[in-house]
């Protein structure tokens, strides 16, 4: 387990470029760099959108599904490569958050953990309420769902961790970045159908399990694996609501039971049990990160101590 969670220095994710020109300094301000990252990702996102709306939407099955699978297989590496290019050219550093060494093990650990949790909750539903499989859809649907949730969770984790959390932390430190990241990630879910202020507040707590591994390891793999595994099992396999959105799961299921165990129209992440468990796991990982010295002070405090090397810049 220690080798799986080996962390790297927190400040290695900060920009290594020190611009001197006023315009460069302006755009290099941490929060404005989010716009620059979007520009680097934009070509991939635009082409991706065009293929979906103009090609896949007008194709017949099963051709549409095959094109969609190819699209996602191409989009995955292009998103990572575009972000790596941004780090190398704009921040003058290696994208260590996407370091390949041990990546499959960390991704797999996150995915297996999420898969196990979803299976436990489904078992509880079957015991307390009712869980019935009506029919199975095609293997093509299973593959499509897997790639859809793996790709979608990658993009969400890039925005949540590599953009919002990382850039906010570089400016304001770890504690403020945690609050901002969790609030924004949960808040945007208010746009989803069936979400409420209460369910979003619960999502904010449970999402700690997505951010905490990044704080500890400074890599995206563990968080991405958990996010992808949870969404795929919940919606891609069992066809349960995912953050209030209904997807065509590989299984067509009938689920009945109290909302505190099924999550109702929102999904499992709205149950008190899953929120509590995810929050406790996230809190334990966050404690590990704190003990490992992975919490960073705000930039103004770090800079004020640069002339005092005997003092740590960690909060």
N, C-alpha and C positions, 0 to 999 in steps of 0.2 A: 504493500500500500504506500509506503514512503516513497518508493521509486515512481509510482504513478502520480504522486502529488508533489514531486520535486518542483520547487518554485524558482523563479528567476528574480533578479533585482527589480523592484517596482519602478525605479526611475529609468530603466532601460526602455520603457515604453514612451518616454518623453522625447520631444523633438531634440535633435542634436544640431539643428541649424540656428545660427545667431545672425539674423539679418541686420544690415546697417542702413539700408535705404528706408525712408519713411513709409513708402508704399508696401515694401516687403514686410516691414514690422507690423503694419496694420493688418495685412492678411495672415500674418503668422500668429496673431493673437489666438490663443487656444480655441475659444468659442467660434471665431470666424473660420478656423480651419475646417470646421464641420461642412461649410459650404464648398470648400475646395475638395474635400473627400467626395462629396456628392457629384461634383463635376467629373472626377475621375471614374466614378461608377456609372455616370449617366449614359455613356454609349452602350454599355451592356444592358442597362435597364430599358433604354428606348427600343433597341432592337428586340429585346425580349417581349416588350409590350406589343410591338408591331406584329411579331409572329403570332402572338396569342389572338389579337383582335382581327387581323387580316388573313391569316393563313389557317390556323387551327379552327377558328370560328366558322370558316366556310368549307372545311373539309368534312368528309363523311367518315363514319367509323368503319373499320378500326384504324384507318389511316390517320385520323385526327389524334388518336391516342399515341400512335407510333411517333408522329411529329412532336407531340408534347413531351414524350419521354426523351427524344433526341435533344429537344430544346433545353430541358433541365440538365441533362448530362453535360451540355456545353456551357450552360450558365454557371454551374457550380464552380469549375476551375477559373472561369473568366472573372468572377467576382473576387476571388482570392488574389488572382494575378493583378487585377486593377488596383486593389488595395495595397498590395506589395509595391507596385510601381509608384503609388502615391508616397508611401513611406520612404522609398529610396530617393525619389527626385525632390520631394518637398520638405520632408523632415530630416533627410540625410541620415537615415538609420535603417537597419534591417527590421523587418516586420516580425519581431521575435514572438509576438502574440499568435502568429501562424507558423511557428517553428515546427518542422516535421518530426523531429526526434521524439518518439514516444507518443505521437499524436493519435495513432490508432488505438493504443491502450487507454488513453484518457477519454477519447470519444466513446469507446466501447464501454468503459466504466459508467459514464453518464447515461448511455442508452440502456444498459442493463438495469441500472438503478431505477430509471423511470419506468421501464417495462415491468419490472417486479412490482412497483407501487400500483400501477394501473391494474395489473392482474389481481392484486390483493383486494383492491376496491371493487372490482367486478365480482370477485368471489363473495365479498360481503353483501353486495346487492343481491346475488343469487340466493344467499342464505336468509337475509332479512326481507327482501322484496321479491321481485320476479325478474329473471333474465332469461329470455328465450331467443334462440337463433331461428329466424324464419327461413332464410336462404343465404347462399353464398354467391357473390358476384364473381366475375372472371378473374383469372390470374393477371390479366392485363390491367385490370382495375387495381389490383394489389400493388403491382410494380409502379403504376402511375401515382398512387397515393404515397408510397414510400418516398419516391423522388420529390413529390410535391412538398411533403412536410420536411424532408431533409433540406431542400433548397430554401423553402420559406423560413425555416428556423435559422438557417445560416444568415440570411439577410437581416432578420430581426436581431440576431445576436451581434452582428457587425455594427448595426446602428446603436443598439443598447450598450454594448461593451466597448467596442473599438472607437466609437464616435462619442456618444454621450458621456459614458462613465470615464473613459480615458482622458478626454480633453477637459472635462470638468475637474477631474482630479488633478491634472497638471496645473490648473489655475487655482482651485479652491481647496484641494486636499481630499482625502479619502472619505471623511465623514459627510461632508456636504455633497460630494459626488454620489455617495450611496443614496441619500435622500432624494436628490434630483433625479437620478436614473430610475429608481423604483417608482417615483411619482409620475414621471413622464411615460414610462412603459405601461403602467397600469392605467393612467389617464386616457391614453389614446384608445383604449378598449371601450370607452364610453360610446364610441362611434359604432360599435357592433350591436347587432340586434340582441334583445333580451338582457343586455347588461344594465346594471343599476349602480348607484353610488356605493351601495353595500357590497356588491360583488366585486367592484373595482377596488374597493378598500381591502377586501380579502385577497385579491390578486396581488396587490402591492406587497402584502406580507409574504405570500407564498413565493413571489418572484425573487425573494432573497436567495433561494436555492439556485437561481440562474446567475446572480451577480457574485455571490460569495466565492465560488470556485475560481472565478477570474481574478478576484482580489488575492487569493492564495497563490495560484499558479502563474498568473499574468499571461495565461494562454487561453484561447477560446474553446479548445476542444472539449473539455469536460462539460461546460455549460451548453455548448451546441449539441453534444450527444444527448444530454438529459432532455433538452427542449424538443429535439427531433423525436426521441423515443417516446416521450409522453404524448405528443400530438399524434404521432403515427398510431400508437396503440389505442388511444382514446377515440380518435375520429377515423383514422385510416383503416383500422381493423374492425373495431366494434361499431362504428357509425354513430358514436355518441356526440352530442354538441361539443364544440371546441371554442371556448370563449364566446358563447352565444351564437356561433355560426354552425350551420348544419352542412356536413359533407357526406358524400356518398361513400360509406365505408365498404370494406370488402365483405363484411357481414351485414345483412339486414336483420336488425334485432328489435325486440320489443322489451322495453325496460319499465318497470313500475316499482315504486317504493318511495319512502319519505325523501324529501329534497335534501335533508341533511346528509344523506348517503349517496344519492344519485346526482345531486347538483342541479336537478331540474333542467330548465331550458338553457342554462349557462354551461353546464358541464362539470366534470369532477373537480375542477379547480375552485368551484364555488362551494364545496362541502367543507364543513368545519374540520372534519378529520384530515382531509388532504392539506388544507391550509395550515393546520397546526403541525402536521408532520413535516411538510416542506419547510415551514418557518424554523422548526427546531433543528432540522438537518442543516439548513442554511446558516443558522446561528452558530452551530458547532463548527462549521467550516470557517466562518468569519472569525471565530475565536482563535482557530488555528492560524489564520492569516495574521491576526493581531500579534499573537505570540511569536510568530516568525518574523516580525518587523516589517510586514508588508503594507502597513498604513503610512500614508504620506501626509506631511503637514502642508498647509496652503503655501502657494508660491512666495508670498510676501514674507512668511516666516522662514522658508528655506533660504531665500536670498539674504535675509538679515543675519543668517548664521554662517554664510560662506567664509567669513573671516575668522570663524571660530571652529576649526576642524575637530576640536575635541568634543563638540556638542553634536548630537544626532539630529538629523533633519526629520526623523520619523516622529510622528505624534505618539 
